């Protein structure tokens, strides 16, 4: 159970909070580290919403998906401070169960274009997840992980994720962004276990 102040939410709470991770600003748009943010924008757009600046240090909106009220957000803190925004979004939207939070993020440990759904578990060295876990004091939230692969040669993982993918990789990642939106919708409609069975079955 997440602790929150009920006075910070007026009206109907959201049933879900979907957070796409990335770094703010044009310099980072289109980089591997911003794939989560691209998924959040695509999910909002698919359901008639548009991410707009909010007081919770995020671009966010609320949409209806399958009759459920869903808050969608892209934190405007830098990646390693994502938890500051997410904890504010949790309070704002009345989320009291970490199993109702879906975090979409890039993943070095998965091959490029691979999509995996996960409930809780380790953080795989991801600074955004580390910050969210520290602020929420739980790692039991759900994740949609998008593979970006390990960098070639001696390039560091940090440098790799902050770069733009090659044209071929970008085309592959464009496909997986759409699949990630589908995966989020499946979690909301069918639950995480069924969604893992559907999306984690591939290579």
N, C-alpha and C positions, 0 to 999 in steps of 0.2 A: 504494500500500500504506500503510495507516494503522499508525502505530507504537502498540503497546500492550504492557502487561505481562501475560504469560500467567498470572502468579501471582494476578491479581485475579479470575480466572474459574475456578470449579469446576464440574464436570459438563459437559454438552453445550452448546457455544456456540449462540447463536441464529443462524438462517440470515439473518434480516432484522431491522432496527431501523426502526420506523415512529414518527416524532415529529410530534405535532401542536402547533403553536406557539400561544402565548397568554400572558396575564398571570395570575398567581395571585390568588385572593381573590374574594369575592362581588361587589365593586365592578366587576369586569371581566367577570364571567360574562355571556354573551349579547351582548357587544360584537362589532363587526366584526373586531377584532384577535384574537378568541378562536375564530374559526371552525376553525382547525386543531385546537385542543384538543377542540372538539366532535366533530370527525371521529375523533380518537383514541379518545375515550370510546365513540363509536358502533361503531367497529371492534372494540374489546375486547368490548363487550356482545354484538355479533352472534356472537362466537365463544366465549361463555361466560366471559369474563374481566371483571375489575373493576379499574380503576386505583386503586392504593393507594400511600401514601407510601413512598418508598424512600430509601436512603442516597445515591443519585445526584442529589439535589436535584430530584426528579421524582415525579409520580404515575405508576406503571408497573405492568405485568404481563407475563407471557408466555402466549401462546395458541398453539394449533395451527391453522394455516390450510393446507388442502391437504396435510397431512402434514408441513409445515415448522414449525419452532419460530420464532415471531415475537415479538419484544419490542416492546411498544407503550408509548409514554410521552408525558406532558405535562410539560415542564420547569416547576419551581416557582421558578426564578429569574424576574426580570422579563425582558421580551422582549429587551432589549439585552444581556442576559447569558446568552442561551439556550445559547451554545456551551460554557459551563462545565458545564452539565448534560449536554449531548449528548456531550461528550468523556468524561465519566465513564460514561455509558451505553454508549458504544462499548467502553470497557475492560471494563466489567462483563459485557457480553454477548458478548464475543469477536469483535466485528466488525472485520475487517481489510481490507475492500474498500469504498470510499465508494459504489460502485454497489449496495451492499446496504443503503443508508440512504435512506429515503423521508421527506422533510420536507413536511408539509402546512401551508399558510399562506395568509393573505389577500393579495390583490394589487390595489393601486390602479389599475394600468394595464389591468385587464380590467373590462369592463362587469359590472354586478351579475348574479350568477348564472351567469357564464361559468366553465367549468372547463377547465383546460389542464394537460397533463402535460409535464414538461421534464426533460432530463438535463443537469446541469451548467449552465454559462453564467453570465450576469450575475446581479446581486443585486437589481436594480430598486429600490435605495435602501432595502430592507427591513432594519431593524436586527437582527432575529432571524437572518436569513441572513448578514449581515455578521459577527455574533458567531460563528456556527457555522463559517463559513469561516476566521475568524481562529484558532479553537481547533483545528480539524482540519487546518489548513494545506492545504486543498484545497476546491474548489467543485464537485467531480465527483459529488456526491451527487444523488439524484433529487428532483424536486419535484412536488407536486400543488398547483396554484395555483387559488385560489377568488377570483373577481372581486368586488370591493366597489365599484368605480367611483370616479371622482374626486369630491370634494365640490363642492357648488354654491357659487357666489359666491366670496367671499374666505376661506372656511373653510380652515384648513390641513389637509393630509393627516393629520398626527398627531392633530388634534382629531377628524377624521372617523372614523378607525378605532377610536378609543376611545369612540365613541358607540354607542348601540343603534340598529339599523336600524329604519326605519318598519315598520308592520304588514305592508304589502304586500311590502317587501323581505325581511322576516323569513320570510314564507311562501315566497318564491322561494329564499332561502338554505337553508331547511329541506329543500327538494327537492335542492339541489346538495350538501348535506352527505351525503345518501344516495348520490348519484352519486360523490362523492369516495371514500366507503368502497368502492364498486364498483371505482373506478379503482385504488385501492391493491391490492385483491384481484387485479385483472387484471395489475398489474405483477408481483406475486408468482407468478402462475400462468403468464403468457405472455411476460413480459419488457417492458421499457420501450418498445421500438420498436413492437411490436404494440399496446401500450396507447395510445401517442401516435396511431397510425393510427386507433384506434377513438374516442378521446375528444376529439381535437383537430380533428375533421372538421367540427364544428358551426360556427355563425356566431360 
